[in-house]
């Protein structure tokens, strides 16, 4: 059950922010990121903090939350997305 609704562009921006947030915190280790975001049988992520990080990125796109990536994932057109 989802609390958020996103179009494709908003989802892409959230994903970009999530990856940048990870890179800013943990470096460019893609294998670690992939391990952290694996979905377990119970529906949780391998690293529970990864889910919270993802939600923060979603909220920064569809809500009024600050960009957790510190603006690293800012892209042209974001003001249009935010103004919706």
Secondary structure, 3 states (H helix, E strand, C coil): CCCCCCCHHHHHHHHHHHHHHHHHHHCCCHHHHHHHCCECCCCCECCHHHHHHHHHHHHHHHCCCCCCCCCCCCCCCHHHHHCC
